[in-house]
Amino acid sequence: MDIKHFTRSLDLLFATTPEEADCDTLQALLPEFVQYELTGRDAATKFPELAGHLIQCADCTQDYFALLDVARLDAQDRLPSAELILKQFPEAERVPQDTENVSEVRSELVRAAGR
C-alpha cells in the first residue's frame, strides 16, 4: 500500500461515526462498489462509509475480496462453468443432466443432502 492509500485509510478510520450502518446494509452496496472499482474509479470516494467499514470489519473485507476476485474472473471471461463447480460436490452427481433451471438444481441438491 502506498502512502496515499495508507493516508486515505487512516482518514476513513478516524472519520467513523456512532451512526454507522451495519454489515448487512453495507454489504448490499458491495456489488456496486466492486463494479465501480473495476472500471478504474476510486470507489472509496463514491462510497466512503463502505470503504471505512471495510477497514474495520474483517468479515466484510473477506466478502469484498471474494466478490472482487469473482468479478475480475467474470470480466476476463474466466469463470469456471457450473458443471465444473458442481463436480466438486458428490451430491451433484444425482442431479439430472437435463436440468437447466438453477432453482431445480438447488432443489435437487437440497433433496440429495436430506434437508
Secondary structure, 3 states (H helix, E strand, C coil): CCHHHHHHHHHHHHCCCCCCCCHHHHHCCHHHHHHHHHCCCCHHHHCHHHHHHHHHCHHHHHHHHHHHHHHHHHHCCCCCCHHHHHCCCHHHHHCCCCCCCHHHHHHHHHHHCCC
